C-alpha cells in the first residue's frame, strides 16, 4: 500500500499525531503501524455513532419530559421556564424558532445543542424540576439522591459531549484520556432511563469489541 501517498492526502501534520504516538509507544517510526492506528481510530469513531445517537436522544427526551411536567408541553415558549435559564441558554432556545416560528417541541428538540441539556443539570433547576421529577424520568436511579443523579448525569454529559465533538470534526480520539470511560457513561445514563433500551444499546454497540483490537 502506498502509505506515503495516503499520508500526503490526509496531510503530514495530521498524520504526525499518529506517527508520534507509534514512536512514543514502540520506539519505531513505522508508517504502516501509524496507518493502522489511523484506521482503528476511524472505525472506533464510527462505532461510537450508534451509542451517541441513542444516548443523546434518550437524554434530551428525558429532560424534555421533566421540563414539560413543570412548565407544560410547550415549555420552549413558556416565559417562566425561559426566565429560569441563563441569558445564553435562553437565547439558544428562542433563536431556534424566532425566524420560522415555533412548530412544537418535537420539531425543536433535534435542533437544541447537547451543551444546553448538560446545563440543565445545574443546581439552579433543582427546586423547579429535579427534586420533583428526576426520579420520574430516570426511574432506575432511585437509589441515589437527586444531587447524586444530577451530578453524575452532568459530569457524564461533559465527557461524552467532548468526545462527540471530536468525532464530529474528525479529530483523533485514540489519545483522549477519558476514552475508556465514555461508553460506560453512555451505558449508565441510558440504564437510568430505561432497562430495555439499555439492553438494546448493549446488543447494538461495537465499541467494546473494537477496544479489544486496539492497535497500540
Secondary structure, DSSP 8 states (H G I E B T S, - for coil): --HHHHHHHH-HHHHHHHHHHHHHHHSS--HHHHHHHHHHHHHHHHHHHHHHHHHHHHHHHHHHHHHHHHH-TTGGG-HHHHTTS-HHHHHHHHHHHHTT----HHHHHTTS-HHHHHHTTSGGGIIIIIHHHHHHHSGGGTTS-HHHHHHHHHHHHHHHHHHHHHHHTT---TT-TTHHHHHHHHHHHHHHH-HHHHHHHHHH--HHHHHHT---
